Amino acid sequence: MNIEQKNHNNTSENFEVLDNFERFDQKNDVFRRSWWDKKIRSKKTELFYATYREPLKTWRKADGFTQKDYALRNAAWHVSDILTEINAGQDRREGFSDAFTIQTPIAENKINLGTEREASNEIKKIALAFGAELVGITKYDSRWEYSSKFSDLSLKSYPPEIPENLNNVIVVALPMDYELVKTVPSALSGSATGLGYSHDALTVLSLTQYIRNLGYEAIGSMNDTSLAIPYAIQAGLGEYGRNGLLITKKYGPRVRLGKIYTDLPLNHDKPIQFGVKKFCNICNICAKECPVKAIPYGAPSEISYNQSNIIGVRKWSVDGEKCFSFWTAQNSDCSICIRVCPYNKDYSKRINRIGLKLSGTWLRHLLLWLDVKLGFGKRQKSSNWWKKI
């Protein structure tokens, strides 16, 4: 195998594609399974989904699970939910588990944006203007497209819908609120997730429409129309972490991802490395703190816990069944692995930026010790968040 083939097979040093790789069927995603698989679906699952739309008949008195906490969480999801359901009558969940189709037609006049590098620079500028915090560009890769799609509504499978002639993929990342994430696990912290999706939808729809207005084909989607993390790694937005998430330099794992497929000629970014694998090798905090032990210890492996794992990739794989069981048990999404991650910092502070650089050196053991000693990643009371308003 030559160097070029090796780079094609692997997105990063801790996400290695093997010879037995198989494309993933969207039907096996643990959230899709929660609609059809009796092993996942239960009365708890039904209540979990219902609480995102309807008030609970009784409200938990526990910190972070009051009616006000749920009210803010559901409000944060509202914009995303409206867009997701806009074409439900056509058996689609727009942007969420299906690509967006709610765009105006492509302009007849095609505008030349110059060289591929010049076009890329312009697209990144516009993406940032529309709300993205990180932007990268990579090539269309059929490996990360689902082998078949699945509808939560009709429980039917469909062929993949992204055409291969859209050979460029723009990946955007939007951060989730740092202070809200500190209250995980709570219904209140779910507001960070909801806002992330709602802002993601706005950014993706706007950037997609801009490209279409230039005369080029563009299809936007959020994180579940294909495997978003491999695309993000290939686009140079970050590295793969033990918690099964993208670790970025600017926000750690605290991001939501969106993608735009387009035939606009663009320059591709390259994957980056800043020491995540070596740090995750000695850390294990996310594995220790996961309430249901869904996150693995040890080195990246090709282990497959159940049908919700990708086959043929050597990486840290999370047991989605265990993870989702905790979500339904507490009636809100969980981001404990994000909250406790040493990369989850406020990098507007210079001291944290210095720490990030040192974490990629032989001083990583000291940085990890300091992280624990100083109490980074500890849960903050939701009631304290409300008091700061």
C-alpha positions as a LaTeX table, in Angstrom:
\begin{tabular}{lrrr}
\hline
Residue & $x$ (\AA) & $y$ (\AA) & $z$ (\AA) \\
\hline
Met1 & 0.00 & 0.00 & 0.00 \\
Asn2 & 1.46 & 3.37 & $-1.00$ \\
Ile3 & 1.18 & 6.59 & 0.98 \\
Glu4 & $-1.64$ & 7.95 & $-1.19$ \\
Gln5 & $-3.73$ & 4.80 & $-0.67$ \\
Lys6 & $-3.07$ & 4.87 & 3.08 \\
Asn7 & $-4.20$ & 8.49 & 3.36 \\
His8 & $-7.37$ & 7.62 & 1.44 \\
Asn9 & $-8.17$ & 4.72 & 3.76 \\
Asn10 & $-7.63$ & 6.59 & 7.02 \\
Thr11 & $-9.15$ & 9.88 & 8.10 \\
Ser12 & $-6.77$ & 10.21 & 11.06 \\
Glu13 & $-4.33$ & 8.19 & 13.16 \\
Asn14 & $-7.11$ & 7.11 & 15.54 \\
Phe15 & $-9.78$ & 6.42 & 12.90 \\
Glu16 & $-8.39$ & 3.69 & 10.67 \\
Val17 & $-10.52$ & 2.17 & 7.91 \\
Leu18 & $-9.88$ & $-1.56$ & 7.53 \\
Asp19 & $-10.26$ & $-3.96$ & 4.59 \\
Asn20 & $-13.53$ & $-5.36$ & 5.99 \\
Phe21 & $-15.20$ & $-1.91$ & 6.10 \\
Glu22 & $-18.94$ & $-1.83$ & 5.39 \\
Arg23 & $-21.06$ & 1.23 & 4.72 \\
Phe24 & $-23.49$ & 1.95 & 7.53 \\
Asp25 & $-27.24$ & 1.55 & 7.14 \\
Gln26 & $-29.09$ & 4.51 & 8.66 \\
Lys27 & $-31.70$ & 2.07 & 9.97 \\
Asn28 & $-29.11$ & 0.85 & 12.50 \\
Asp29 & $-28.42$ & 4.26 & 14.00 \\
Val30 & $-29.51$ & 3.92 & 17.64 \\
Phe31 & $-31.93$ & 6.85 & 17.33 \\
Arg32 & $-33.52$ & 5.35 & 14.22 \\
Arg33 & $-33.68$ & 1.98 & 16.00 \\
Ser34 & $-35.63$ & 3.63 & 18.81 \\
Trp35 & $-38.55$ & 3.85 & 16.37 \\
Trp36 & $-38.62$ & 0.25 & 15.14 \\
Asp37 & $-36.41$ & $-1.99$ & 17.27 \\
Lys38 & $-38.22$ & $-3.52$ & 20.28 \\
Lys39 & $-34.84$ & $-3.91$ & 21.97 \\
Ile40 & $-34.55$ & $-0.09$ & 22.10 \\
Arg41 & $-38.13$ & 1.18 & 22.02 \\
Ser42 & $-40.08$ & 1.19 & 25.28 \\
Lys43 & $-42.52$ & 3.33 & 27.27 \\
Lys44 & $-39.48$ & 5.27 & 28.55 \\
Thr45 & $-38.46$ & 5.96 & 24.95 \\
Glu46 & $-41.93$ & 7.21 & 24.06 \\
Leu47 & $-41.98$ & 9.49 & 27.13 \\
Phe48 & $-38.47$ & 10.71 & 26.27 \\
Tyr49 & $-39.57$ & 11.89 & 22.82 \\
Ala50 & $-42.91$ & 13.22 & 24.08 \\
Thr51 & $-41.26$ & 15.53 & 26.61 \\
Tyr52 & $-39.61$ & 17.49 & 23.79 \\
Arg53 & $-43.04$ & 18.57 & 22.54 \\
Glu54 & $-45.55$ & 18.22 & 25.35 \\
Pro55 & $-45.42$ & 19.35 & 29.01 \\
Leu56 & $-44.94$ & 16.55 & 31.49 \\
Lys57 & $-48.00$ & 15.83 & 33.63 \\
Thr58 & $-45.74$ & 15.92 & 36.64 \\
Trp59 & $-42.41$ & 17.68 & 36.94 \\
Arg60 & $-39.33$ & 16.36 & 38.69 \\
Lys61 & $-38.10$ & 18.47 & 41.58 \\
Ala62 & $-34.47$ & 17.51 & 40.96 \\
Asp63 & $-32.08$ & 20.31 & 40.05 \\
Gly64 & $-32.10$ & 20.85 & 36.29 \\
Phe65 & $-35.39$ & 19.02 & 35.66 \\
Thr66 & $-38.03$ & 21.59 & 36.60 \\
Gln67 & $-40.76$ & 22.84 & 34.29 \\
Lys68 & $-38.68$ & 25.95 & 33.58 \\
Asp69 & $-35.67$ & 23.80 & 32.59 \\
Tyr70 & $-37.78$ & 21.75 & 30.18 \\
Ala71 & $-39.45$ & 24.92 & 28.87 \\
Leu72 & $-36.09$ & 26.43 & 27.90 \\
Arg73 & $-34.82$ & 23.19 & 26.39 \\
Asn74 & $-37.88$ & 22.73 & 24.19 \\
Ala75 & $-37.81$ & 26.39 & 23.14 \\
Ala76 & $-34.19$ & 25.97 & 22.06 \\
Trp77 & $-35.22$ & 23.07 & 19.81 \\
His78 & $-38.23$ & 24.90 & 18.36 \\
Val79 & $-36.66$ & 26.34 & 15.18 \\
Ser80 & $-34.96$ & 23.07 & 14.34 \\
Asp81 & $-38.19$ & 21.18 & 14.99 \\
Ile82 & $-40.22$ & 23.44 & 12.68 \\
Leu83 & $-37.78$ & 22.88 & 9.82 \\
Thr84 & $-37.55$ & 19.15 & 10.53 \\
Glu85 & $-41.32$ & 18.73 & 10.31 \\
Ile86 & $-42.04$ & 21.07 & 7.43 \\
Asn87 & $-42.27$ & 18.20 & 4.92 \\
Ala88 & $-43.34$ & 15.43 & 7.27 \\
Gly89 & $-46.31$ & 14.77 & 4.95 \\
Gln90 & $-43.79$ & 13.73 & 2.30 \\
Asp91 & $-42.14$ & 11.26 & 4.71 \\
Arg92 & $-39.17$ & 13.54 & 5.30 \\
Arg93 & $-37.45$ & 15.02 & 8.36 \\
Glu94 & $-35.75$ & 17.96 & 6.67 \\
Gly95 & $-32.12$ & 18.55 & 7.56 \\
Phe96 & $-32.20$ & 16.19 & 10.51 \\
Ser97 & $-32.35$ & 12.68 & 9.06 \\
Asp98 & $-32.98$ & 13.79 & 5.46 \\
Ala99 & $-31.21$ & 16.41 & 3.40 \\
Phe100 & $-32.85$ & 19.83 & 3.09 \\
Thr101 & $-35.09$ & 20.31 & 0.06 \\
Ile102 & $-36.61$ & 23.63 & 1.17 \\
Gln103 & $-34.39$ & 25.79 & $-1.08$ \\
Thr104 & $-35.28$ & 28.05 & $-3.98$ \\
Pro105 & $-34.16$ & 26.99 & $-7.50$ \\
Ile106 & $-30.57$ & 27.29 & $-8.72$ \\
Ala107 & $-29.84$ & 30.58 & $-10.52$ \\
Glu108 & $-29.55$ & 30.24 & $-14.31$ \\
Asn109 & $-26.49$ & 32.49 & $-14.46$ \\
Lys110 & $-23.37$ & 30.82 & $-13.04$ \\
Ile111 & $-20.87$ & 33.18 & $-11.37$ \\
Asn112 & $-17.14$ & 32.47 & $-11.61$ \\
Leu113 & $-15.51$ & 32.79 & $-8.17$ \\
Gly114 & $-11.97$ & 32.54 & $-9.54$ \\
Thr115 & $-9.58$ & 29.75 & $-8.58$ \\
Glu116 & $-10.64$ & 26.92 & $-6.32$ \\
Arg117 & $-8.67$ & 28.50 & $-3.48$ \\
Glu118 & $-10.32$ & 31.89 & $-4.04$ \\
Ala119 & $-13.75$ & 30.24 & $-4.13$ \\
Ser120 & $-12.98$ & 28.33 & $-0.93$ \\
Asn121 & $-11.88$ & 31.47 & 0.87 \\
Glu122 & $-15.12$ & 33.21 & $-0.12$ \\
Ile123 & $-17.30$ & 30.30 & 0.94 \\
Lys124 & $-15.56$ & 30.15 & 4.32 \\
Lys125 & $-16.03$ & 33.88 & 4.80 \\
Ile126 & $-19.74$ & 33.60 & 4.05 \\
Ala127 & $-20.11$ & 30.55 & 6.31 \\
Leu128 & $-18.58$ & 32.48 & 9.20 \\
Ala129 & $-20.84$ & 35.43 & 8.45 \\
Phe130 & $-23.86$ & 33.10 & 8.64 \\
Gly131 & $-22.87$ & 31.84 & 12.08 \\
Ala132 & $-20.40$ & 29.00 & 11.64 \\
Glu133 & $-17.36$ & 29.07 & 13.92 \\
Leu134 & $-15.33$ & 26.44 & 12.07 \\
Val135 & $-15.42$ & 25.64 & 8.34 \\
Gly136 & $-13.55$ & 23.00 & 6.35 \\
Ile137 & $-13.87$ & 21.52 & 2.87 \\
Thr138 & $-13.26$ & 17.97 & 1.70 \\
Lys139 & $-14.22$ & 15.66 & $-1.14$ \\
Tyr140 & $-17.38$ & 13.59 & $-1.42$ \\
Asp141 & $-16.62$ & 10.17 & 0.06 \\
Ser142 & $-19.15$ & 7.41 & $-0.55$ \\
Arg143 & $-17.87$ & 5.52 & 2.51 \\
Trp144 & $-19.53$ & 8.06 & 4.81 \\
Glu145 & $-22.85$ & 8.02 & 2.97 \\
Tyr146 & $-25.45$ & 5.60 & 4.32 \\
Ser147 & $-25.86$ & 2.38 & 2.33 \\
Ser148 & $-29.59$ & 3.07 & 2.63 \\
Lys149 & $-31.70$ & 5.69 & 4.39 \\
Phe150 & $-34.49$ & 5.12 & 6.89 \\
Ser151 & $-37.63$ & 7.05 & 7.79 \\
Asp152 & $-38.73$ & 7.39 & 11.41 \\
Leu153 & $-42.19$ & 8.26 & 10.12 \\
Ser154 & $-43.08$ & 5.42 & 7.72 \\
Leu155 & $-40.42$ & 3.00 & 9.00 \\
Lys156 & $-39.35$ & 2.43 & 5.39 \\
Ser157 & $-35.87$ & 2.31 & 3.89 \\
Tyr158 & $-34.85$ & 4.41 & 0.88 \\
Pro159 & $-31.83$ & 4.61 & $-1.43$ \\
Pro160 & $-29.14$ & 7.24 & $-0.64$ \\
Glu161 & $-30.17$ & 10.67 & $-1.92$ \\
Ile162 & $-26.91$ & 12.63 & $-2.37$ \\
Pro163 & $-25.64$ & 12.37 & $-5.98$ \\
Glu164 & $-21.92$ & 11.66 & $-6.44$ \\
Asn165 & $-21.51$ & 14.54 & $-8.90$ \\
Leu166 & $-21.69$ & 16.87 & $-5.88$ \\
Asn167 & $-18.03$ & 16.11 & $-5.32$ \\
Asn168 & $-17.23$ & 18.73 & $-2.66$ \\
Val169 & $-18.45$ & 18.74 & 0.94 \\
Ile170 & $-18.37$ & 21.88 & 3.08 \\
Val171 & $-18.40$ & 21.01 & 6.78 \\
Val172 & $-19.39$ & 23.61 & 9.37 \\
Ala173 & $-19.17$ & 23.39 & 13.15 \\
Leu174 & $-21.16$ & 25.49 & 15.60 \\
Pro175 & $-20.34$ & 25.51 & 19.33 \\
Met176 & $-22.75$ & 24.65 & 22.09 \\
Asp177 & $-23.03$ & 27.03 & 25.03 \\
Tyr178 & $-20.22$ & 26.37 & 27.54 \\
Glu179 & $-22.17$ & 27.37 & 30.66 \\
Leu180 & $-25.22$ & 25.29 & 29.75 \\
Val181 & $-23.07$ & 22.22 & 29.04 \\
Lys182 & $-21.60$ & 22.56 & 32.54 \\
Thr183 & $-25.06$ & 21.64 & 33.95 \\
Val184 & $-25.11$ & 18.18 & 32.30 \\
Pro185 & $-26.96$ & 15.96 & 33.06 \\
Ser186 & $-30.10$ & 18.08 & 33.11 \\
Ala187 & $-33.02$ & 19.09 & 30.95 \\
Leu188 & $-31.51$ & 22.59 & 31.06 \\
Ser189 & $-28.30$ & 21.40 & 29.41 \\
Gly190 & $-30.41$ & 20.05 & 26.54 \\
Ser191 & $-30.92$ & 23.72 & 25.64 \\
Ala192 & $-27.30$ & 23.79 & 24.46 \\
Thr193 & $-27.99$ & 20.89 & 22.12 \\
Gly194 & $-31.24$ & 22.40 & 20.82 \\
Leu195 & $-29.68$ & 25.80 & 20.20 \\
Gly196 & $-26.79$ & 24.07 & 18.43 \\
Tyr197 & $-29.16$ & 22.34 & 16.03 \\
Ser198 & $-31.29$ & 25.44 & 15.47 \\
His199 & $-28.23$ & 27.59 & 14.72 \\
Asp200 & $-26.82$ & 24.80 & 12.57 \\
Ala201 & $-30.00$ & 24.72 & 10.47 \\
Leu202 & $-29.89$ & 28.50 & 9.91 \\
Thr203 & $-26.23$ & 28.41 & 8.87 \\
Val204 & $-26.55$ & 25.39 & 6.59 \\
Leu205 & $-29.73$ & 26.64 & 4.87 \\
Ser206 & $-28.29$ & 30.12 & 4.32 \\
Leu207 & $-24.94$ & 28.94 & 2.95 \\
Thr208 & $-26.64$ & 26.35 & 0.73 \\
Gln209 & $-28.93$ & 29.01 & $-0.72$ \\
Tyr210 & $-26.00$ & 31.38 & $-1.33$ \\
Ile211 & $-24.24$ & 28.74 & $-3.43$ \\
Arg212 & $-27.44$ & 28.01 & $-5.36$ \\
Asn213 & $-27.85$ & 31.73 & $-5.97$ \\
Leu214 & $-24.39$ & 31.67 & $-7.58$ \\
Gly215 & $-25.65$ & 29.12 & $-10.10$ \\
Tyr216 & $-24.27$ & 25.91 & $-8.57$ \\
Glu217 & $-26.00$ & 22.85 & $-7.18$ \\
Ala218 & $-25.92$ & 22.62 & $-3.39$ \\
Ile219 & $-27.69$ & 20.35 & $-0.90$ \\
Gly220 & $-27.50$ & 21.08 & 2.82 \\
Ser221 & $-27.90$ & 18.74 & 5.75 \\
Met222 & $-27.16$ & 18.57 & 9.43 \\
Asn223 & $-25.46$ & 15.75 & 11.27 \\
Asp224 & $-27.56$ & 12.67 & 10.53 \\
Thr225 & $-27.87$ & 12.49 & 6.74 \\
Ser226 & $-24.49$ & 10.74 & 6.57 \\
Leu227 & $-21.58$ & 10.06 & 8.94 \\
Ala228 & $-20.60$ & 13.62 & 9.83 \\
Ile229 & $-17.51$ & 13.05 & 11.99 \\
Pro230 & $-15.35$ & 11.35 & 9.32 \\
Tyr231 & $-16.18$ & 14.20 & 6.93 \\
Ala232 & $-15.26$ & 16.75 & 9.60 \\
Ile233 & $-11.94$ & 15.02 & 10.27 \\
Gln234 & $-11.11$ & 14.92 & 6.56 \\
Ala235 & $-12.03$ & 18.61 & 6.31 \\
Gly236 & $-9.46$ & 19.49 & 8.98 \\
Leu237 & $-11.85$ & 20.52 & 11.75 \\
Gly238 & $-10.39$ & 18.27 & 14.42 \\
Glu239 & $-9.45$ & 14.78 & 15.56 \\
Tyr240 & $-11.39$ & 11.76 & 16.77 \\
Gly241 & $-11.61$ & 11.32 & 20.56 \\
Arg242 & $-12.16$ & 8.46 & 22.99 \\
Asn243 & $-15.72$ & 9.68 & 23.59 \\
Gly244 & $-16.55$ & 8.97 & 19.93 \\
Leu245 & $-16.78$ & 12.67 & 19.12 \\
Leu246 & $-14.90$ & 15.23 & 17.05 \\
Ile247 & $-12.36$ & 17.11 & 19.18 \\
Thr248 & $-11.70$ & 20.61 & 17.84 \\
Lys249 & $-8.96$ & 23.04 & 18.82 \\
Lys250 & $-11.34$ & 25.90 & 19.51 \\
Tyr251 & $-14.20$ & 24.19 & 21.35 \\
Gly252 & $-13.07$ & 20.65 & 22.13 \\
Pro253 & $-15.98$ & 18.22 & 21.60 \\
Arg254 & $-18.62$ & 20.92 & 22.26 \\
Val255 & $-19.82$ & 21.36 & 18.65 \\
Arg256 & $-22.66$ & 20.46 & 16.33 \\
Leu257 & $-21.90$ & 19.69 & 12.70 \\
Gly258 & $-23.55$ & 20.50 & 9.37 \\
Lys259 & $-22.67$ & 19.73 & 5.75 \\
Ile260 & $-23.28$ & 21.20 & 2.32 \\
Tyr261 & $-22.72$ & 19.04 & $-0.77$ \\
Thr262 & $-21.95$ & 21.05 & $-3.91$ \\
Asp263 & $-20.47$ & 20.96 & $-7.42$ \\
Leu264 & $-18.91$ & 24.41 & $-6.91$ \\
Pro265 & $-15.16$ & 23.89 & $-7.60$ \\
Leu266 & $-13.38$ & 24.19 & $-4.25$ \\
Asn267 & $-9.98$ & 23.57 & $-2.70$ \\
His268 & $-9.80$ & 20.76 & $-0.12$ \\
Asp269 & $-8.44$ & 21.11 & 3.40 \\
Lys270 & $-6.24$ & 18.47 & 5.03 \\
Pro271 & $-6.71$ & 16.55 & 8.29 \\
Ile272 & $-4.94$ & 18.01 & 11.32 \\
Gln273 & $-3.25$ & 16.53 & 14.37 \\
Phe274 & $-2.66$ & 18.29 & 17.68 \\
Gly275 & $-2.09$ & 15.39 & 20.05 \\
Val276 & $-5.60$ & 14.11 & 20.76 \\
Lys277 & $-4.76$ & 10.40 & 20.44 \\
Lys278 & $-1.79$ & 10.60 & 22.83 \\
Phe279 & $-3.83$ & 12.64 & 25.32 \\
Cys280 & $-6.85$ & 10.32 & 25.14 \\
Asn281 & $-4.49$ & 7.37 & 25.64 \\
Ile282 & $-3.62$ & 8.61 & 29.14 \\
Cys283 & $-6.87$ & 10.35 & 30.08 \\
Asn284 & $-9.90$ & 7.99 & 30.29 \\
Ile285 & $-11.96$ & 10.61 & 32.18 \\
Cys286 & $-14.94$ & 10.26 & 29.83 \\
Ala287 & $-14.86$ & 6.46 & 30.25 \\
Lys288 & $-14.69$ & 6.79 & 34.04 \\
Glu289 & $-17.52$ & 9.34 & 34.24 \\
Cys290 & $-19.96$ & 7.68 & 31.83 \\
Pro291 & $-22.81$ & 6.46 & 34.11 \\
Val292 & $-23.56$ & 3.38 & 31.96 \\
Lys293 & $-19.95$ & 2.61 & 30.97 \\
Ala294 & $-20.64$ & 3.03 & 27.27 \\
Ile295 & $-17.18$ & 4.48 & 26.50 \\
Pro296 & $-14.20$ & 2.10 & 26.14 \\
Tyr297 & $-10.86$ & 2.05 & 27.90 \\
Gly298 & $-7.70$ & 0.94 & 26.12 \\
Ala299 & $-6.50$ & 1.55 & 22.58 \\
Pro300 & $-8.68$ & 2.11 & 19.49 \\
Ser301 & $-10.05$ & $-1.23$ & 18.26 \\
Glu302 & $-12.39$ & $-2.70$ & 15.69 \\
Ile303 & $-14.82$ & $-3.94$ & 18.35 \\
Ser304 & $-18.51$ & $-3.80$ & 17.47 \\
Tyr305 & $-20.85$ & $-3.83$ & 20.49 \\
Asn306 & $-24.02$ & $-4.10$ & 18.46 \\
Gln307 & $-25.53$ & $-3.18$ & 15.08 \\
Ser308 & $-25.26$ & 0.54 & 15.85 \\
Asn309 & $-21.47$ & 0.41 & 15.46 \\
Ile310 & $-19.61$ & 0.78 & 12.15 \\
Ile311 & $-17.99$ & $-2.41$ & 10.89 \\
Gly312 & $-14.42$ & $-2.24$ & 9.63 \\
Val313 & $-13.03$ & 0.83 & 11.40 \\
Arg314 & $-10.37$ & 0.74 & 14.12 \\
Lys315 & $-11.37$ & 3.48 & 16.54 \\
Trp316 & $-12.83$ & 4.12 & 19.99 \\
Ser317 & $-16.43$ & 2.94 & 19.62 \\
Val318 & $-19.21$ & 3.91 & 22.01 \\
Asp319 & $-21.96$ & 1.44 & 22.93 \\
Gly320 & $-24.95$ & 3.34 & 21.59 \\
Glu321 & $-27.49$ & 1.07 & 23.27 \\
Lys322 & $-26.08$ & 1.78 & 26.72 \\
Cys323 & $-25.71$ & 5.48 & 25.95 \\
Phe324 & $-29.29$ & 5.93 & 24.73 \\
Ser325 & $-30.64$ & 3.95 & 27.68 \\
Phe326 & $-29.33$ & 6.67 & 29.99 \\
Trp327 & $-30.92$ & 9.38 & 27.84 \\
Thr328 & $-34.35$ & 7.80 & 28.17 \\
Ala329 & $-33.85$ & 7.06 & 31.88 \\
Gln330 & $-33.30$ & 10.74 & 32.67 \\
Asn331 & $-35.73$ & 12.17 & 30.06 \\
Ser332 & $-33.14$ & 14.37 & 28.37 \\
Asp333 & $-30.05$ & 14.02 & 26.21 \\
Cys334 & $-26.74$ & 13.41 & 27.95 \\
Ser335 & $-23.42$ & 15.17 & 27.30 \\
Ile336 & $-21.44$ & 14.10 & 30.36 \\
Cys337 & $-18.60$ & 12.93 & 28.11 \\
Ile338 & $-18.47$ & 16.46 & 26.64 \\
Arg339 & $-18.66$ & 18.23 & 30.00 \\
Val340 & $-15.84$ & 16.24 & 31.61 \\
Cys341 & $-13.53$ & 16.20 & 28.57 \\
Pro342 & $-10.30$ & 18.15 & 29.32 \\
Tyr343 & $-10.57$ & 19.64 & 25.81 \\
Asn344 & $-13.90$ & 21.24 & 26.81 \\
Lys345 & $-12.61$ & 24.65 & 27.84 \\
Asp346 & $-13.34$ & 28.33 & 27.30 \\
Tyr347 & $-10.53$ & 29.02 & 24.84 \\
Ser348 & $-11.20$ & 32.75 & 24.81 \\
Lys349 & $-9.01$ & 32.65 & 27.93 \\
Arg350 & $-5.29$ & 32.74 & 27.17 \\
Ile351 & $-4.38$ & 30.31 & 29.95 \\
Asn352 & $-6.57$ & 27.64 & 28.37 \\
Arg353 & $-5.04$ & 28.21 & 24.94 \\
Ile354 & $-1.59$ & 27.71 & 26.47 \\
Gly355 & $-2.83$ & 24.52 & 28.13 \\
Leu356 & $-4.10$ & 23.25 & 24.78 \\
Lys357 & $-0.67$ & 23.66 & 23.23 \\
Leu358 & 1.05 & 21.95 & 26.15 \\
Ser359 & $-1.42$ & 19.04 & 26.04 \\
Gly360 & 0.13 & 18.10 & 22.71 \\
Thr361 & 3.60 & 17.77 & 24.29 \\
Trp362 & 5.30 & 15.55 & 26.88 \\
Leu363 & 3.69 & 17.77 & 29.53 \\
Arg364 & 0.26 & 16.24 & 28.87 \\
His365 & 0.44 & 14.20 & 32.10 \\
Leu366 & 0.91 & 17.40 & 34.10 \\
Leu367 & $-1.94$ & 19.09 & 32.24 \\
Leu368 & $-4.24$ & 16.18 & 32.98 \\
Trp369 & $-3.33$ & 16.27 & 36.68 \\
Leu370 & $-3.96$ & 20.03 & 36.82 \\
Asp371 & $-7.29$ & 19.60 & 35.05 \\
Val372 & $-8.52$ & 17.24 & 37.77 \\
Lys373 & $-6.93$ & 19.26 & 40.58 \\
Leu374 & $-8.57$ & 22.52 & 39.48 \\
Gly375 & $-11.99$ & 20.93 & 39.12 \\
Phe376 & $-12.53$ & 21.36 & 35.39 \\
Gly377 & $-15.48$ & 19.33 & 34.15 \\
Lys378 & $-17.39$ & 19.23 & 37.43 \\
Arg379 & $-21.16$ & 19.56 & 37.15 \\
Gln380 & $-22.60$ & 22.97 & 37.97 \\
Lys381 & $-26.09$ & 23.29 & 39.46 \\
Ser382 & $-28.75$ & 24.37 & 36.98 \\
Ser383 & $-30.20$ & 26.65 & 39.65 \\
Asn384 & $-26.89$ & 28.56 & 39.64 \\
Trp385 & $-27.22$ & 29.10 & 35.87 \\
Trp386 & $-30.65$ & 30.65 & 36.37 \\
Lys387 & $-29.33$ & 32.92 & 39.15 \\
Lys388 & $-26.73$ & 34.40 & 36.77 \\
Ile389 & $-29.42$ & 35.81 & 34.46 \\
\hline
\end{tabular}
